[in-house]
Amino acid sequence: MRTVTLFATAAVLCVSAGRWAVAQTSKPPGKPAGTPGKTGTYTAKDLARADAVQDATSGQKYINIAFLVGIGDYDRDLTGLPPLKYPAHDIMDLAGVLKREGYTVALLQDSQATAGRIRTTFRDLTKQLDKGEGTFIFFFSGHGFQYGKENYLATYGTTNANLAGQGLPLSEVTTLLFETGAKRRIAFVDACRNDPDAKSAGPTRSFGDLQESEGMRILYSTAPGSVSYEDENLQHGVFTYFLMEGLKGEAANSLDGYITFDDLDAYVSRKMRSYGIETGRIQKPFQLGEHNGDFFIAKPPVSTTSIVQPTGPGAIVDHGAVVHGSKMPLQRLRTIDTGAVSSAAFSPDGRLLASPGSDNSVRLWSLESGKQVATLTGPNKPALGVQFSPDSRLVVAGGDKALWIWEAENNNAHKMEDRGLGTVLSASFSLDRKFLVSSGSDKAVRVWNAETGQVEANLKLSSQGVWAGLSPDQNTVGIVERDLSLQGTEKLGGAFKHAVARLWSWRSTGTAVMLPFSAGAQCLAFAPDGRRLVGGLQSGTLRSWDISDVGHPQPGLQFDGHTQVVEFLAFSADGKLLASAGADMTFRLWNPNNAAQFRSLDAPSGTERILGLSFATDGRLLAATLRAGEIQILQVPLP
């Protein structure tokens, strides 16, 4: 009988327990080019560090690449491996840190991360490097195992029947790194991950004996036979969390402010030791390899969240600067006494607000006067997913196993039904008003002909659809689906903790693809040109995708700023501004082309929740908030 030892992992730069880090050593160091603040005798380690920093910061510009792989979506029945919670968090957040350091970042997550795809991506990225120069970082977050005398990464598709044949050997990773030809070659592997609180954590998983690699430095997240941990409070693997904190600047050397491999190793080891003492979860990073050199990883971090005071009303804020709420206040336009409501929608022309009434009606309010101008009746249950048509002439709502369409400001109603239609949670029009898309509790998304009321297309989901919207060209539907296959179905405030986003090509192939790194999606917004999609996530992050090829969406920028779930997104008509609102009661304005944050503004004191956010056709950015039974209509100042 052959014995197979399994381990769980999650990835991020600079590993915690069970992560493997590899780097080519520097040539023998010479005299330091100057080590600020230090006098007296220099050790060999000082000389090596000075040589590494001088070499990497000499003014020569070379391409630096980071290849990040995260796998948490393991099928226990096929693999014997339990799903992992945080690989996606690890690689997405690490990608943001490395992009700010100038790295070109490539990502593979879950079903994308087969052994074959990883090999191919290695070779494709190698073509971008200048041979003998630059840095190549490989990061893996997922499970791993020992089989015989070899350690393997459990890539997607690995099964119990052929673990060794389908996994990726660590020795092959070493070879692929050497073949990149980069001057500095690094691998961080967070493996041997274990959840001590999981009811079905199973046996302890760990690597077997770890071998040195000539010409490389190797940093494992933990020693052979030991485990690494994930932390619910940190929302990361513990090692990965401290690794990222180090890269953000905490590991910077006090003498010159730069971060080298040794600086990072020392910081992570120190923090992991403190964490182990406080929690009882002992995890000690483990290093092997040649130690006769050091290498540069990151420059001193430059803050992108400095507060900039505008010089006058309407002053332009530099890209990347953040102006906090106290610096540029929101303008309150109107207070509407609606009573407690759960949602609200602006008409695109900026004249009306629609809100569901307690009597199952939809009420329309004038933004100019604050008075109610119409009551739209028909539904037998509370209206959900209330929206206006793009020309502001029609209102649509769901909620009671039907779609209702009214002409704005009068009560002419049209009811649309379909066999098997469940509670409609969301509904929205196409730009030309010819189509409607709806989603709901019946685990289906429908595209309707708005004129005839007939269903043009129907997509069956595995779980309920909580949001759906049509692209500008009307050929694609963006979907947020509550994913019941993920652990738990908790609801946090108004947001589902476990949800994913999909793209449905309803007019062409009829297929639907999952957007990579969309776990925790809550809302989506198409850019006006239809080539980009942005999603708001439960983590507080915004994520963009290039959807030029709808069948193969590519992850793009990550927008960091919100501290709680992102609930609303809106693009300006020219696509140059992206607005977001979150459960942290802040409004944020972004440059969608580079993820720079123009402005952050706090909702007024006493705000209970944000109800809506929309750009009007006249260019104003309008927001609705609820406070003490009244809707506050706000205008958000633009940069």
N, C-alpha and C positions, 0 to 999 in steps of 0.2 A: 504493500500500500504506500502510495506517495503522499507525503505531507505537504499541504499548501497553507502558508500563513498569509492571511489577508490583513490589509491596513486601510484605514480611511484617511483621505487627505483633503486639503483645500489650499488653493494657491495664492501667492502674492509675492512681490519682490522681497528679497531677503527673507529666508524661511524661518518658520518656527519649528515646532517638532516635526521631524520627518521630512523637512524640505531640504533639497539638495542644491547647493550653490557651487558653480564652477567658474574659474576665471584663469586666464593665462597669466603667468607671473611676469613681472617686469624684468628687464635686463638688470644686471648687477648695478646698484645705485652708485652714483658718484657723490660729489659734494652737494649739499643742499643749496638751492638757489636763493636761500634766505627763508628763515622760519621765524616769522614775526613773533616777538614776545619771548623768544627762547634764547638763553645765553648758556655758555659752558659747553660741556662735552655732548656730542651727538651720538646716539646709539645707532646700531644698524637699522633698527626700525624707523628712527627719525629720518635717516638718509633715504631709505626706500620710499617713505611717504612723500618727502620733498621731491624726489625724482618723479614719482607718479603724478603729483599735482602739476609740476612744471611741464611735464610731457603733455598732459591732457589739456592744459590751459595756455599753451604757447601761442595761441592765435590762429593756428591751423584749424579749419572747419572740416570735420569729417561727419559722415552719416552715422548716427547711432540708432540701433534698432532694438525694440523689445517685442518679443513674441510671447503672448500670454495665453495660457490654456486653462480653462476651468470646467470641471465636470461634477455636477451634483445629481444629475438625473439618472441614477442607476436603478435598473429593474432588479429588485431583490430576487425574484423568482428565477431570473436568467443568470444573474451574476453571483448571487449569494452575498452581495454587498448592499448595505442600506443606503438610501439617498442621503446626500449631505446638504446642509442648510446654506452654507455661505460661499461656495466657490465663485458664484456669479458676482456677489458683493466684492469678494477679494480682487478679482481681476479687473472689474470695472473701476473700482476706486484706485487701484494701483495704476491702471492706464491713465487716469487723470493726473496722478502725481508725475508719472514719467513724461507725459506730453508736455507738462509745464517745464520740464527739464530739457525739452527739445528732442526727445526720442520719437522716432517714427514707430507707431504701435500697431501690431496686428493681433487680432483676437480670434480665438475659437472657443465656442461654448457648447457643452452638452453634445447633441447629435452631430454637430459639425466636427467634433474632435475625435475622429477615428485615427487609428495609428497611421493609415495611409495618408490621410489629409495632413497630419502633423508633419510627416516626412516631406510631402510635396511643398508645404508652406515654408519649411526650413530652406529648401533649395530655391524657391522663388525669391525669398527675402535675401538670400546670399547674393543674388545677381545685382542687388542694389548697393552693395558695399564696395568700398575701395579696399582692395586686398592689402592686408598688412596694416590697416588703419581702423579707427573707429571702435565701437563697442557693440557687442551682440549679447542681449540678455534673453534667456529662456526661463519662463515661469510656468509651473504646473500646479494646479490645485485639484485634487481629486483623490481617489483611492489608489492604493498600490499593494503589491504582494511580493512575497518571496516564493520562488518555485525552483527547487533544486538549489543550485548555488548562485542563481541569478535573481536580481531584484528587478521588478517590472512596474511600470506605470499602468494603471487600469484605464485604458483609453475607452472611448465609447464603443459599444458593441462587443466588449470582452464578455465571455460567458464562462460558466463553470466547466463546460465541456472541453474548452481549449484555452485556458487562461494564458499559458505561455505563448501559444501560437498567435493569439489576438492582442496581447498586451504589447507595450513598447519597452524593451530592455533599457535600463539606465546606461548600460555600456554603449548602446547605439546612440543614445542622446549625446553622450560624450563625443562620439565619432561625428555626429551631425554638427556639433558645435565647432570641432576642429575644422571641419570642411567649410565653414563660413569664411574662414580666412581673416576674421576680425582680429585686431590687435589685443583687445580685451574681451574675453569670452566668459560669460557668467551664466550659471543656471541656479534658480531658486526653486526648490521642490518642497511643498508643505505636504508631507505624507504622514502615515501612522496616526491619523487623526482619530480621536475617540471622544465620545460624548458621555461623560460619567453620569449624567442625569437621565439619559435615554433609557426607557424601560426595556428596549430590545436592542441594546447596544451590541450584544453578541460578544465574542471573545476579543481579547486585546489584539490589536493588529499592529505589526511593526515590520521594518526591514530586517533582513538578516545582516551578516557582516558586511561592512561597507569598505570598499577598496579605494586606495589612493589612485589618482590618475596623474600620470607624468605630465608636467608642464601646466598643471591646473591647480587651483585652490578650490576645495570643496567645503561647503558649509551645509550641514544637515540641520533640520529643525530640532532633532533630538537624537540621542544615542541609539545604536542598534538595540532592538528589543524593548524600547520605550515608546511612549505614545505622545501625541500632541493633542491640544484641546481647542474646542470652539467655545465662544462665550456669547450668550444671548444678549447681554448688555452691550458688548462691543460690536455685535453683529458681524463678527469676523472670526477667523482663526486667531488665537491669541498671538502667535508668532507673527502672523501677517500684519496684525494691527500695529504692533510695535515696530515692525519693519517700515511700514508706511509713515509712522510718526517720525522715525529716524530720517527717512528720505525727505520729509517736509522741512527738516532743519534741526530737529532735536539731536541728531547725531553729529552735527557739524563740529569740527575741531575748534576748540577755543582759541587756538593760535592764529589760524588763518580763515576760519569759517567754511572751509571746504569739507566735503564728505567723501572719504575713501572707503574701500572694502573693510579695512581694519577698524575704522571709526564706526562703521555701521555694525559690524560684528560685536564690538565692545558695548555699544549702546543697547542692542537687542539682548545680548546676554545679561547685561545688568538689569534691564527692565523685567526680563523673564524670571530672573532670580527673585526679584522683589514680589512679582505676581505670585510665584510659587509659595513664598513665605506667607503671603496674605490669604491665599485661597486653599492651600494644601495641594494644589495641582502642580506638581513639580515637572518642569520641562526645561531641559538645558540644551541649547544649540550645540552642535558637535561639528568640529572642523577637522578636515584631513587635507593632505596635499603638501606641495612645496611652499615654504614660507619665506623665501628669500626675496620677496617683492610685494609691493602694495599697488593698488591702482585706483584711479580717480573714478567716482561714480556721479557726483552731482556738484553743481556750483552752489554758492550761497543762495538760499531761497529769496525771491523777491515777492513781497506781499502784493496781491492783486485786490485787496479789500481795504485799502486806505480810504479814509473819509476825505472827500474833496468838497470844499465849500463853494457853491456857485457864486459868481461875482455879481449876479443880478437876476431879476425875474427872467425865466426862460433861458438862462445861460446854458451853453452846451457843456456836457461833461465828457472828459476824455474817455476813450475806449478803455475798459478794464477797471475804471474807478467805480467805487460804490458810494452812492450818496444815500445815507440812512434817513429814516422817516423824519427825524427832527430837523433835517437840513432843507427838505423840500416837501412841505405838508400837502396832504390830499385836500382837494377842494370839495366841500359838501354842497351839492346842488339842490337837494330836495330831501325831505323826510316824508315818507308815505305810511300812514297808519293802516297797515294791512292785518294786524294780528300776527300770531306766530305762523310762519310758512317755512317749508323745507327747501324751496328752490325758487328761482326767478329767471326770466329771460328777457333780454333787450331786443327791441326791433332794430334791424340794421340801420334804419334811418335816424335812430336816436330819439324818436318821439314817444315811444310807448314801452311799458314794462308789463310782462305777463307773469302772473303768479297763480298757483292752484289755490282754490278756496276751500274752506272747511265743509262746504255743502256740495262738494264734488264738481263745482264749476271751475272755470278759468276766468280770472278777472284781469281786465286791462286797465292800466293806469297811465295818465298823462304825465310825462316827465316834466313838462313845463308848469302845470298847475298842481300836480300831486293828487288830482282827483280821479276817481274811478270813472271810466268812460264807457265800459261795456262789461257785460257778464255773459260768458259763453257757456251754455248748458248742454247736457246730453249724457255724459258718463254716469254710470250708477255707482262708481267707486271713485276715490280720489284720483285726480289726473296726475300722470307721471310723464317725465320727459318732455315738458312743454317747450316748444321752439317756434320761432317765426320763419317764414320763407325768406330767401335772400332779398326779395323786393319789398318786404314788410307788409304784404297784402294778405297773407294767409297765416293761420296759427294751427299747429298740429300738436296733439297730445295723445298719450296712451293711458294704460292703467287698468282697464277692465275687459281684457281680451278683445280689444278692438282699437282701431286708430280713428281718431276724430279730427276732421279738418273744418275750420271755420274761416269765413271771411272776416278779417280784422275789423273791429268796431261794429259788427252786427252779429246776430245769432243764427245766421244761415249755416247749418251744420251738415256735414257729409260723413257718414259712418262707413268705415272699411273693415271687412271681416275676412277671415280665412279659416278653413278647417284646421283644427288643432292649435290655433293661435292662443298662446297663454297671456299672462299679464305682460303688457308692453312696458319695458323699463326706459327705453330711449327711442326717439324718432327724430329724423332730420331730413330736410329737402336737399335735392341737387341744386346746383347754381342756376339752372334754367327752369327750375320748379316743376319739371316733368316727372321726376322720380322722387320717391321717399324710401328711406331705409329704416328698418325697425329691428329691435332685438329685445329679448325678454326671457321669461321664466320657462318657456317651452323648449329651450336649448336650440333655438333656430334664429337665423338672421334672414330677413326677407327684403327684397327690393320690389317696391310697388310702382305701378303706373299711377301717378297722382291724378290723372284725368279720368281713367276708367275704373280705378280701384282694384285692378287685377294684379296678382303677384307675378312678376316677371322672372324672378329667380329666388331660390330658397337654399340656404346652406345649413346643414345640421351640425350642431356643436356637441361636444362631450359634456359641456356644462352650460349654465345660463349665460347669455350675453348681457352685459351691463351697459355697454355703449357701442354705437355703430355710427359711422358717418361716411359719406361719399367723397371721393377725391374730386378736384376741380374739373378733370376731364370726364368724370362720371363712370369711369371704367373699373374703378377699384373701390372696395369698401374696407375701411379700417375698423377693426373690431377689438373690444376689450372683453375678454371672457373670464369669468370666475373659474379658476382651475381647481376642480375638486380632487384632482390626482395629487396635488401638492399637500403637504402636511397641514392638516387643520383647515378650517374655513372661517377663521375668526374675522370679525368686522371691527376695524379700528375707526371710531367716529363714523364718518360716512363712507369709509374706504374699505374695500376687501383687501386683506393682507396677502392673499394668494390669488393672483390673477395673471393672465398673460395677454399679449396683443398679437393679432393676426392681420394679414392682408389677403383679401379675397378678390381674385380676378373674375368677377361675375359675368363679364361680357365676353371674355375670350376663352381661357382654358377651364374656368370654373373651379380651379384649385385654390386652396387657402394655405398660406405658409405662415409659420410662427416667426415673429420678429426676434432675432437674437438679443439676449440681454434685456428682455421685456418683462421679467418676473416682477410682480408687484405693480403692473401698469394700472392706472386709474382713469386716464383720459388721453386723447390723441388730438393732434391738430395737423392738417395738411398745409404745407407752404403754398402760397398762391400759384407758384409755377408748377406744382404737382410733383416735383422731383425729390422732395424731402418731406419726411414725416417726423414729428416730435411727440414724445410721450412723457407724461408726468407719472412718476413712480411713487409707491408707498414709502420708500426710503427718503423722499424729499429731493431726489435727483431728477433732472430732466435728461432725456436721452434722445438723440436724433438718429435717423436712418436715411441713407441714400436709397430711394426706391425707383431710380431710373429704370432698373430691371426689376419689375415687381415680383417676379418669381424667385429672385435672389437678392433680397434686401441686405444692404451692408451697414453695419454699425458705424456711426459717425461720432459727433462730439458729445461730451458729457458736460452738463451744466450743474455746478454745485453751488448751493446757497441756502435753499430751504432746509429747515430742520425737521419738518414733519411732511406728511403726505401732500403731494401736489394735486390740487383738485380742479383747476381751470387753466386752460391755455388759449392764447389768441394771437394770430399774426396780424400785423398791419397790412393794408391793401397792397403796398409795394414790397412786402416781404422783408423789409429792412429792420423791423422791430419784432421781437417776440415777448409777449407778456405772460406772466404766470401768477397764480395766487394759490396759497396753501393753507393747511390747517394750522400753521404757525402764525397765522393772521398777518402775513406780509404779502405785499405785491412787489414783484420784481420785473425789471425790464432788461432784456438781453440783446446782444448782437448775435443773431442766429448763425452768422458766418464764422465766428471764432469763439463763441461761448463766453465772451466778455460780458460782465454784468454792468450795465449802465447805472442802475438805480435800484435801491431797496427801500420800501416805504411801509411803515407799520399801519395796520388798520386802526381806526379811532378807538380810544379807550372804551371798554365796555362791550366791544363787539363780541357777539356770541358765535357767529359763523359768517363766512363769506358765501354769498348765494350765486354770484354770477360775475363774469368779466367779458367785455366785448369791445371791439373797435367799431365805432360808428362810421358811416360812409363819409362824414365830414372830417374824419381823422381823429376825433376825440376818443380817448380810452375811458370807458365807463365801467364802474363797478357797483355792485349792490351788496350791502351787508345787513345783517339782522341785529338789532339791539332793542331789548325791552318791547317786543311786539311791533316794532316799526322797522321799515326798510329804509336804510340810509343810501341815497344815490350819490355816488362820489365820482369825481373826475380825477384821473391819475395824471399828473404832470409828465410830459414827455421830454426826453433829452433834446 
